[in-house]
Amino acid sequence: MFGLLIFLVGICKLEKHIQPSTIQLKTNTCVKLINSSVSKNMHVHPTILRKFKASQIDTIFNDDGTPTQYYSGQWAAEYEAVRIDLSDTCMLENILLAVYVPSGATDSVFECTLFVWNDNGSSPGTVEFQVYSTITLNTGYWYWINYDVSNFSRQFYGRFWIGNKKTDTNSPYNLMDAAYTSGCNFWKLPPSNPNWQEDIYAGDYMKRAVVNYAKPDLYPYTPSGWSYPLVCSDSLDDTTATTSDTLTINDTCYIHFAFADSNANTPYNDTIWVKLYIDESKAVLDSFFIENLPNGSYGYNKNYPLYVTTPGPHTLSFKIDTKDRVNEADENNNTYSITYYWKAPLYSINIEIAGFPTSDGNKIIWRTNNENIKEWKVFILSGDRKKELYIAPGGMKKYVYTHRGFCDRAMYLIEGYGYNSEVVKRKILVEGNKNSALLRTVYTGKLKIFFPENKDIIITTTDGSVLFHKRTANLNLQLPSGVYFVRIGKKVYKTLIVN
């Protein structure tokens, strides 16, 4: 009984015929269908990219191009599908439907919903997308209606199905040729007959697919007004920052990045995933997606906040198509990396400084925890004037400078210069070594000093560490080998070398 039902349906669908000599092809009527409801968490910029790859267009069909039969569609809820077999990955650009409007027809409005299905074991599967359309035609002709569906399409692999569902059983009518190609026509009538059935008693449905075999090629893209495909700046919407700009730790920075498809002739209408990373460990900062990329456009994200707590260089990068959903012409150009430098603010700098006279001159030692000083200078001050004595490159943690010769008591100024013209300053007073009693003296290890009254005696090592400090008139001290500085009272100094 079920086989008989299918047979009767086929007969009903062929109840009207066309004599090719009595009608003519009016025109190829093009309908541009726009996808106006696209959700995304990245943004699309509708610019026209200048980088294009040649389209590789092909029209895939099973019919012979000559309409010999039309059918009224006995049921308005009938779905019809045509098999499309591909030779490679492609984008679906257009769907063509052959339609006939008899002379004297009272209804010349072709109203239908277009469908694209994936393949489910040689029959239509789940719906990839659907879109409603209506167009008014002249009577007495047949038409190829060319629906531009590039705004809805995505990449297809292998086989898929195209078709439509009419909204009524009136004119205009669908067309078919005279002979059927096995396995190409399927129909269903939900809910009474929800399964797809092969229409083996009809000719080929005249429904065609125009595809583009030119594969997309997603790549990091530098939009107009941007410095790079990925920019990190210290202010919102600033896409002009360069790697010579130094950022500051513990301040909010903003990441902006963009990518495009070099095959700008074809839109990409599937979800593209992007990940943002920091440093060599490739720690993921966040994931992003965009649901389609219309032709000629680029995808971007601006003002992603970043908070860095450690000074020094940090590498930012992003990768396109992290889930490998896009079959690309080049799979090796999806990543971009760039390194910016973060400095510690100079107001947080910690400087330890010491100064003391030696037999060689006045020695100054300073240490810092800040690696963002690009240069140090040492000056000697005299009233409101200063004289430059020493220049040292930044980046080190400990610095030593000796103002050589016999030096008076003097005030020294140390200045550190940051990468953005900031300056940090420290002063230190050093007593001087010019007293004639400060001649170098060599001892064998035993230091003996006798005074008629108590004196304040301080013995330090050359790095400023206090080895001995006592007020006494008699000193009898065993010293290990080394160099020492002895201060007696406020003015008497001596440098000792112990063998």
C-alpha positions as CSV (number, residue, x, y, z in Angstrom):
1,M,0.0,0.0,0.0
2,F,2.8,2.4,0.9
3,G,4.5,1.7,-2.5
4,L,1.2,2.5,-4.2
5,L,0.9,5.7,-2.3
6,I,4.3,6.9,-3.6
7,F,3.3,5.9,-7.1
8,L,0.1,7.9,-7.0
9,V,1.9,10.9,-5.6
10,G,4.3,10.8,-8.5
11,I,1.4,10.6,-11.0
12,C,-0.3,13.6,-9.4
13,K,2.9,15.7,-9.6
14,L,3.1,15.1,-13.3
15,E,-0.5,16.0,-14.1
16,K,0.4,19.0,-16.2
17,H,2.9,19.3,-19.1
18,I,4.6,22.0,-21.0
19,Q,5.2,22.0,-24.7
20,P,8.6,23.6,-25.1
21,S,7.5,25.4,-28.3
22,T,4.7,27.2,-26.5
23,I,6.7,29.0,-23.8
24,Q,10.0,30.8,-23.6
25,L,12.6,31.7,-21.0
26,K,11.9,35.2,-19.9
27,T,15.0,36.1,-18.0
28,N,17.3,35.2,-15.2
29,T,15.7,37.0,-12.3
30,C,18.1,37.6,-9.3
31,V,16.9,38.0,-5.8
32,K,19.4,39.1,-3.2
33,L,18.6,37.7,0.2
34,I,20.0,39.6,3.3
35,N,20.8,38.0,6.6
36,S,19.9,40.8,9.1
37,S,20.0,38.9,12.4
38,V,23.6,37.9,13.1
39,S,24.7,37.4,16.7
40,K,28.4,37.7,17.5
41,N,30.7,38.6,20.3
42,M,33.2,40.1,18.0
43,H,32.4,42.9,15.5
44,V,32.3,43.1,11.7
45,H,33.6,46.2,9.9
46,P,32.0,46.5,6.5
47,T,35.1,47.8,4.7
48,I,36.1,46.7,1.2
49,L,39.4,44.7,1.4
50,R,41.8,45.1,-1.4
51,K,43.2,41.6,-1.2
52,F,41.2,39.2,-3.4
53,K,41.6,35.7,-4.6
54,A,40.1,34.7,-8.0
55,S,36.7,33.1,-7.6
56,Q,36.3,29.4,-8.7
57,I,32.6,29.3,-9.6
58,D,30.8,26.2,-10.6
59,T,27.1,25.5,-11.2
60,I,26.0,22.0,-10.0
61,F,22.8,20.5,-11.4
62,N,21.2,17.2,-12.4
63,D,18.6,18.5,-15.0
64,D,19.3,19.0,-18.7
65,G,18.1,22.6,-18.8
66,T,14.9,21.9,-20.8
67,P,11.6,22.2,-18.9
68,T,9.1,19.5,-20.1
69,Q,6.8,19.2,-17.1
70,Y,5.5,21.4,-14.4
71,Y,3.6,20.4,-11.3
72,S,1.2,22.4,-9.3
73,G,2.2,21.0,-5.9
74,Q,-0.7,19.1,-4.6
75,W,0.2,20.1,-1.1
76,A,1.3,23.5,0.0
77,A,3.4,21.9,2.8
78,E,5.5,19.8,0.5
79,Y,9.3,20.0,0.8
80,E,11.4,19.3,-2.3
81,A,15.2,18.7,-2.2
82,V,17.9,18.1,-4.9
83,R,21.2,16.4,-4.2
84,I,24.4,18.5,-4.7
85,D,27.6,16.6,-5.0
86,L,30.9,18.5,-4.6
87,S,34.4,17.9,-5.8
88,D,36.0,20.0,-3.0
89,T,35.2,22.2,-0.1
90,C,33.1,25.2,-1.3
91,M,30.9,28.1,-0.4
92,L,27.3,28.1,-1.6
93,E,26.7,31.4,-3.5
94,N,23.4,31.1,-5.3
95,I,20.3,28.8,-5.6
96,L,18.5,28.7,-8.9
97,L,14.9,27.5,-9.2
98,A,13.1,27.0,-12.5
99,V,9.5,28.4,-12.3
100,Y,6.7,28.7,-14.8
101,V,3.8,31.2,-15.0
102,P,1.1,30.1,-17.5
103,S,-0.6,32.7,-19.7
104,G,-3.7,34.1,-18.1
105,A,-2.6,32.9,-14.6
106,T,-4.4,34.9,-11.9
107,D,-1.5,34.4,-9.5
108,S,2.0,35.4,-10.7
109,V,3.6,35.8,-7.3
110,F,6.1,33.1,-6.5
111,E,6.2,32.7,-2.8
112,C,8.4,30.0,-1.2
113,T,10.9,29.2,1.6
114,L,14.4,28.2,0.4
115,F,16.1,25.4,2.3
116,V,19.6,24.0,2.5
117,W,20.1,20.6,4.3
118,N,23.2,18.6,5.1
119,D,23.4,15.0,4.0
120,N,22.1,12.2,6.0
121,G,23.1,8.9,4.4
122,S,22.1,9.9,0.8
123,S,19.0,11.8,1.8
124,P,18.4,15.3,3.2
125,G,19.4,15.7,6.9
126,T,19.1,18.6,9.2
127,V,18.5,22.2,8.0
128,E,21.6,24.3,7.5
129,F,19.6,27.4,6.9
130,Q,16.3,28.6,5.5
131,V,15.0,31.9,4.1
132,Y,11.7,33.1,2.9
133,S,11.3,35.0,-0.4
134,T,8.6,36.3,-2.7
135,I,8.8,37.7,-6.2
136,T,6.2,38.8,-8.8
137,L,6.7,37.4,-12.3
138,N,5.1,38.1,-15.7
139,T,2.7,35.5,-17.1
140,G,3.3,33.3,-20.1
141,Y,7.0,32.6,-19.4
142,W,9.3,30.3,-17.5
143,Y,12.1,31.7,-15.4
144,W,15.4,30.8,-13.7
145,I,15.0,32.7,-10.4
146,N,18.5,33.3,-9.1
147,Y,18.6,33.6,-5.3
148,D,21.8,35.1,-3.9
149,V,22.3,33.3,-0.6
150,S,25.9,34.2,0.0
151,N,24.9,36.1,3.2
152,F,23.6,32.9,4.7
153,S,26.0,30.3,3.4
154,R,28.9,28.5,5.0
155,Q,31.5,26.0,3.9
156,F,30.2,22.7,2.7
157,Y,32.1,19.5,2.5
158,G,31.1,16.5,0.3
159,R,27.3,16.4,-0.3
160,F,24.4,18.7,0.6
161,W,20.9,19.3,-0.5
162,I,19.0,22.4,-1.8
163,G,15.3,22.9,-2.3
164,N,12.2,24.8,-1.4
165,K,8.7,24.6,0.1
166,K,5.9,26.5,-1.7
167,T,3.3,28.3,0.4
168,D,0.4,27.4,-1.9
169,T,-0.7,25.1,-4.7
170,N,-1.3,27.8,-7.3
171,S,0.7,29.3,-10.1
172,P,3.7,29.9,-10.4
173,Y,4.7,26.3,-10.7
174,N,8.0,24.4,-10.2
175,L,9.6,22.8,-13.3
176,M,11.3,19.6,-14.1
177,D,13.0,18.0,-17.2
178,A,11.9,14.8,-18.9
179,A,14.2,12.1,-17.4
180,Y,15.1,11.4,-13.8
181,T,18.6,10.9,-12.5
182,S,18.6,8.3,-9.8
183,G,18.9,9.4,-6.2
184,C,18.6,13.1,-6.9
185,N,15.0,14.1,-6.1
186,F,13.5,13.7,-2.6
187,W,10.3,15.1,-1.1
188,K,8.4,14.9,2.2
189,L,5.0,16.0,3.5
190,P,5.2,16.6,7.3
191,P,3.5,15.9,9.5
192,S,1.4,13.2,7.7
193,N,4.5,11.8,5.9
194,P,7.5,13.2,7.8
195,N,10.2,11.0,6.2
196,W,12.0,11.9,3.0
197,Q,10.9,9.9,-0.1
198,E,12.6,9.6,-3.4
199,D,10.5,10.9,-6.3
200,I,11.5,8.2,-8.8
201,Y,8.5,8.8,-11.1
202,A,9.3,12.4,-12.0
203,G,12.0,14.1,-14.1
204,D,14.8,16.0,-12.4
205,Y,13.7,18.9,-10.3
206,M,15.2,22.0,-12.0
207,K,17.0,23.4,-8.9
208,R,20.6,24.3,-9.1
209,A,23.5,25.3,-6.8
210,V,26.1,27.9,-7.7
211,V,29.2,27.2,-5.6
212,N,32.6,28.9,-5.1
213,Y,35.5,26.5,-4.7
214,A,38.0,29.3,-3.8
215,K,38.8,28.5,-0.1
216,P,38.9,31.2,2.6
217,D,42.2,32.2,4.0
218,L,41.9,33.8,7.5
219,Y,44.8,36.0,8.4
220,P,45.8,38.7,11.0
221,Y,44.7,42.0,9.4
222,T,45.9,45.6,10.1
223,P,42.9,47.9,9.6
224,S,43.3,51.5,8.5
225,G,44.4,53.6,11.5
226,W,45.9,50.7,13.4
227,S,49.5,50.1,14.1
228,Y,49.4,46.3,13.9
229,P,46.9,43.5,13.7
230,L,47.1,43.4,17.5
231,V,47.6,46.7,19.5
232,C,47.9,47.2,23.2
233,S,47.4,50.7,24.5
234,D,46.9,52.5,27.8
235,S,43.7,54.2,26.8
236,L,40.3,53.2,25.3
237,D,40.0,53.0,21.5
238,D,43.6,53.8,20.9
239,T,44.7,51.6,18.1
240,T,47.8,53.6,17.2
241,A,50.1,52.5,20.1
242,T,53.4,51.0,19.0
243,T,55.9,48.7,20.7
244,S,58.1,51.8,21.4
245,D,55.4,53.0,23.8
246,T,56.0,51.8,27.3
247,L,53.0,50.6,29.4
248,T,52.8,50.7,33.1
249,I,52.2,47.7,35.5
250,N,49.1,47.8,37.7
251,D,47.4,50.1,35.3
252,T,44.6,48.9,33.0
253,C,45.6,48.4,29.3
254,Y,43.4,47.6,26.3
255,I,44.0,45.0,23.6
256,H,42.6,45.5,20.1
257,F,43.0,42.8,17.4
258,A,41.6,42.2,13.9
259,F,41.5,39.5,11.2
260,A,40.2,39.1,7.7
261,D,39.7,36.6,4.9
262,S,42.0,37.1,1.9
263,N,39.3,35.5,-0.3
264,A,37.2,38.6,-0.1
265,N,35.0,37.6,-3.0
266,T,33.2,35.1,-0.8
267,P,31.6,35.6,2.7
268,Y,32.2,33.1,5.4
269,N,29.0,32.4,7.3
270,D,30.0,29.9,10.0
271,T,31.3,30.5,13.5
272,I,35.0,31.5,13.7
273,W,36.7,31.1,17.1
274,V,39.6,33.2,18.2
275,K,41.8,32.9,21.3
276,L,43.9,35.6,22.9
277,Y,47.2,34.6,24.7
278,I,49.9,36.2,26.8
279,D,53.6,35.2,27.0
280,E,55.4,32.1,25.9
281,S,53.4,29.8,28.1
282,K,50.5,30.7,25.9
283,A,48.2,31.3,28.8
284,V,44.8,31.9,27.4
285,L,43.4,35.4,28.3
286,D,40.0,34.8,26.7
287,S,38.1,33.2,23.7
288,F,36.0,35.1,21.2
289,F,33.8,34.1,18.3
290,I,32.1,35.7,15.3
291,E,29.2,34.0,13.5
292,N,29.9,35.2,10.0
293,L,32.3,37.3,8.0
294,P,30.6,39.0,5.0
295,N,32.7,39.4,1.9
296,G,35.0,42.4,1.9
297,S,34.7,42.8,5.7
298,Y,37.1,42.2,8.6
299,G,36.4,41.0,12.2
300,Y,37.8,42.8,15.2
301,N,37.6,43.2,18.9
302,K,38.5,46.5,20.7
303,N,39.2,47.5,24.3
304,Y,39.7,44.1,25.9
305,P,41.1,45.0,29.4
306,L,44.5,43.7,30.5
307,Y,46.1,44.1,33.9
308,V,49.8,43.3,34.1
309,T,51.5,43.1,37.5
310,T,55.1,42.3,36.5
311,P,57.5,44.7,34.8
312,G,59.4,43.8,31.6
313,P,58.5,42.5,28.2
314,H,55.3,40.5,27.6
315,T,54.2,38.9,24.4
316,L,50.6,39.1,23.3
317,S,49.2,36.9,20.5
318,F,46.0,35.7,19.0
319,K,45.1,32.7,16.9
320,I,42.2,32.5,14.4
321,D,40.0,29.4,13.9
322,T,41.2,27.6,17.1
323,K,38.5,24.9,16.6
324,D,39.6,24.2,13.0
325,R,36.1,24.7,11.6
326,V,37.3,26.5,8.5
327,N,39.0,24.6,5.7
328,E,41.5,27.2,4.5
329,A,43.8,27.6,1.6
330,D,46.6,28.3,4.1
331,E,46.4,26.9,7.6
332,N,49.7,28.3,8.7
333,N,49.0,32.0,8.8
334,N,46.4,32.2,11.6
335,T,48.6,33.4,14.4
336,Y,50.0,36.8,15.2
337,S,52.4,37.8,18.1
338,I,53.8,41.1,19.3
339,T,55.8,42.1,22.4
340,Y,55.2,45.2,24.5
341,Y,57.2,46.5,27.5
342,W,55.7,47.2,30.9
343,K,57.5,49.4,33.3
344,A,57.1,49.8,37.0
345,P,56.0,53.4,37.9
346,L,59.0,55.4,39.2
347,Y,57.0,56.6,42.2
348,S,57.3,53.0,43.5
349,I,61.1,52.8,43.1
350,N,63.1,51.7,46.1
351,I,66.7,52.9,46.2
352,E,69.3,52.0,48.8
353,I,72.2,54.3,48.8
354,A,75.5,54.6,50.8
355,G,78.6,56.8,50.5
356,F,81.9,56.9,52.3
357,P,85.5,58.1,51.7
358,T,88.2,55.6,50.8
359,S,91.9,56.1,50.1
360,D,91.0,56.0,46.3
361,G,88.3,58.7,46.7
362,N,84.7,59.0,47.7
363,K,82.7,55.8,47.0
364,I,79.0,55.7,46.3
365,I,77.0,52.5,46.2
366,W,73.3,52.3,45.3
367,R,70.8,49.5,44.7
368,T,67.3,49.5,43.1
369,N,64.4,47.1,42.6
370,N,63.3,49.0,39.5
371,E,64.4,47.7,36.1
372,N,62.7,50.4,34.1
373,I,65.5,53.0,34.5
374,K,67.2,53.3,31.2
375,E,70.1,55.5,32.4
376,W,71.8,56.7,35.7
377,K,73.9,59.8,36.2
378,V,76.0,61.0,39.2
379,F,76.6,64.7,39.8
380,I,78.6,66.6,42.5
381,L,76.7,69.7,43.8
382,S,78.1,73.1,44.6
383,G,75.5,75.6,45.6
384,D,72.8,75.6,42.9
385,R,75.2,74.2,40.3
386,K,75.9,70.5,39.5
387,K,78.7,68.8,37.6
388,E,78.2,65.5,35.8
389,L,80.7,62.9,37.0
390,Y,79.4,59.5,35.8
391,I,76.9,57.9,33.4
392,A,75.7,54.2,33.7
393,P,73.2,52.3,31.6
394,G,70.0,51.1,33.4
395,G,68.8,47.6,33.9
396,M,71.2,46.5,36.7
397,K,70.4,46.1,40.4
398,K,73.6,47.4,41.9
399,Y,75.9,50.3,41.0
400,V,79.3,51.5,42.3
401,Y,81.0,54.8,41.6
402,T,84.2,56.2,43.1
403,H,85.0,59.9,42.8
404,R,88.7,59.3,42.7
405,G,91.4,61.5,44.2
406,F,91.6,63.5,47.5
407,C,88.0,64.7,47.9
408,D,86.5,67.3,50.2
409,R,83.3,66.7,52.1
410,A,80.7,66.9,49.2
411,M,77.1,66.4,48.4
412,Y,76.4,64.0,45.5
413,L,73.2,63.7,43.4
414,I,72.2,60.4,41.7
415,E,69.5,60.7,39.0
416,G,67.7,57.9,37.2
417,Y,65.9,58.4,33.9
418,G,62.8,56.4,32.9
419,Y,61.6,55.5,29.4
420,N,59.0,58.1,29.4
421,S,61.2,61.0,30.5
422,E,60.5,60.5,34.2
423,V,63.3,61.3,36.6
424,V,64.0,59.9,40.1
425,K,66.6,61.7,42.3
426,R,68.5,60.9,45.5
427,K,71.2,62.9,47.4
428,I,73.9,61.7,49.7
429,L,76.6,63.6,51.7
430,V,80.1,62.0,51.8
431,E,82.6,63.3,54.3
432,G,85.7,63.3,52.1
433,N,89.1,61.7,52.2
434,K,91.3,64.8,51.8
435,N,92.7,64.8,55.4
436,S,96.4,64.1,55.4
437,A,95.9,61.4,58.1
438,L,94.1,59.3,55.6
439,L,97.2,57.8,54.0
440,R,96.9,54.2,53.3
441,T,98.2,52.0,56.2
442,V,99.0,48.4,56.1
443,Y,98.6,46.3,59.2
444,T,99.5,42.7,59.9
445,G,96.1,42.0,61.4
446,K,96.2,43.6,64.9
447,L,94.9,47.1,65.2
448,K,95.9,49.0,68.4
449,I,94.9,52.6,69.1
450,F,95.5,54.6,72.4
451,F,94.1,58.0,73.1
452,P,94.3,60.2,76.3
453,E,90.4,60.3,76.2
454,N,87.5,58.3,74.8
455,K,86.9,58.7,71.1
456,D,84.0,57.4,68.9
457,I,85.6,54.8,66.7
458,I,83.7,53.2,63.7
459,I,85.3,50.5,61.5
460,T,83.5,49.6,58.3
461,T,84.1,47.4,55.3
462,T,84.4,48.9,51.8
463,D,80.7,48.2,51.1
464,G,79.6,50.3,54.1
465,S,78.9,47.4,56.5
466,V,79.8,48.4,60.1
467,L,82.3,45.9,61.6
468,F,83.0,47.8,64.9
469,H,81.5,50.8,66.6
470,K,82.5,51.8,70.2
471,R,83.4,54.9,72.2
472,T,86.8,54.0,73.8
473,A,90.3,55.3,74.4
474,N,92.0,52.0,74.0
475,L,91.4,49.7,71.0
476,N,93.1,46.3,70.6
477,L,91.4,44.5,67.8
478,Q,92.3,41.5,65.6
479,L,91.1,42.1,62.0
480,P,91.0,39.4,59.2
481,S,92.6,40.2,55.9
482,G,90.8,42.8,53.9
483,V,90.4,46.5,53.4
484,Y,88.7,48.7,56.1
485,F,87.8,52.2,56.7
486,V,88.3,53.7,60.2
487,R,86.6,56.8,61.4
488,I,87.8,58.3,64.7
489,G,85.6,61.1,66.1
490,K,84.1,63.3,63.4
491,K,87.1,64.2,61.2
492,V,89.9,61.7,61.4
493,Y,89.7,58.9,58.8
494,K,92.1,56.2,57.7
495,T,92.0,53.4,55.2
496,L,93.5,50.1,56.5
497,I,94.7,47.2,54.4
498,V,95.2,44.1,56.5
499,N,97.4,41.4,55.0
